[in-house]
Every structure is written in C-alpha cells, then in structure tokens.
Amino acid sequence: MTFALLVDPRALRDIQNAIDYYDNQQPHLGKRFENALNRTLLVLETNPYFRIRYDDVRCIPVKKFPFLVHYTVNERGQSITVHAVFHTSLDPQKWIR
C-alpha cells in the first residue's frame, strides 16, 4: 500500500534552508542532501511506520546527513504529513510553532 505524501509549507522552508546551507558549504552538496531526502520520502510512502518519537509524531533519519524528518500518519486517509525536517541538534518541539 502506498501512502500519499503531504509536505507542510513550513517543512518546505526547512528543506530549502538546509539545501541553501549545504550549497554554501560546498558546491552540489545541497543537491546531494535533496537526493538523500527524496530517497527517504520514497521509503515513507511505502513503509511509514517508523518509531513514534513523541505524541503521534514519527521520525526517520536522512541517510548521510544529520537530519530527521518529523511526520504523522493518517491511516484512514492513507496519507503522511511531513511537519518538519530538522537538524538533529535542534529541539524537535520547534516544529510546533
């Protein structure tokens, strides 16, 4: 079963900020982050049941980058909502803004 993937506009800002940061650090590093994130999101569409971290929020790491995708699963609507994509050093409650 494939779940529909919805990305909150605030999460899109998180993603763009990370891409911009990595591009400023090294050419093409932002694209590598974006590709790694896209692979992570593809995994979520078919297997969204990673461990619940707090309340009903689940997290999955982005391989090779210190970021976690924070998301919820709507089983009835067969959808996943990505709420935030945060560096692991940040407070995960920050996405509740």
URURSUL-V626296 format. One record per backbone hydrogen bond with DSSP energy under -1.0 kcal/mol. CO is the residue of the C=O (numbers start at 1). NH is the residue of the N-H. If there is no record, write none. Layout:
co = {CO/CO}
nh = {NH/NH}
This chain:
co = {4/6/8/9/10/11/12/13/14/15/16/17/18/19/20/21/22/26/28/29/30/31/32/33/34/35/36/37/38/39/40/41/43/45/48/51/54/57/57/58/60/62/65/66/67/68/69/70/70/71/72/74/78/79/80/81/82/84/86/87/91/93/95}
nh = {80/82/12/13/14/15/16/17/18/19/20/21/22/23/24/25/26/29/32/33/34/35/36/37/38/39/40/41/42/43/44/45/47/3/50/59/57/53/54/71/69/65/67/88/62/86/60/83/84/58/81/79/4/74/6/72/8/70/68/90/94/96/97}
